[in-house]
Amino acid sequence: MPDPALLEAFPTPTDAPIVIEHVAEEFTSRCPKTGHPDFGVVTLRFQPRGASQGGLCVELKSLKLYYQSFRECGIFYEAVTDRLKDDLVSLMNPSWLQVHTSWRGRGGIRSLVRAEHGDVPHRYRV
């Protein structure tokens, strides 16, 4: 099962508003119906709270290990996306956060799933 205990954070290095985007191009999980592997790209975009507000950023090695904890998990695309959002919001409490997952086609169908937290600025909405 996915393990949010793998996630680590570090203090936001500034009070200036910053937007961070991490793209993981090799995300894998398993279809809960067939057991076949699902391959996707995860885009995480967020604005951490400022340093004086106790803001936190996710540490990248821990994020990679957390993503890898989904590898053998039978889970639907929608549940993956929502779980990523919930676990990362719980870790960092950002001003806002987006998770977009884009899944490779199977049977001629590609999927894009989005989950958001907070007041995402219009320019980041797709």
C-alpha positions, 0 to 999 in steps of 0.5 A: 500500500502507498506509504505517506510515512516515507514523505519528508519536508523541509522549511520553505526557504523564503517568505516570497511567494514561490510556485514549485512544480515537480514532474515524475515521468515514470509513475507506476501502479496496478489496475485493481481489476486486471493486475496489469501495470498502469504507467503515468506522469504525475505533475505536482504543483503547489505554493508553499506557505512562507517561511514565517508561516511555518511553510514546508516543501516536500523533499524530492528523494522522499517523494520518489520513494513515496511514489514508488510505494504505489508500484504494486498497489491495485488502485484506480487512477482517480484514487491515486490522484486524490490520495497523492493530493491528500497525503501531500496536503497533510504533509505540507499544508500549502497555500494551494496544491494541484496534482495532475496524473496523465495515464498512458493509453490502454484500449485506445483510451488515455486518461487525465485526472486532476485534484486540487486543494485551496484557491489555485490561481486561474493561470494554473487551471487547465 
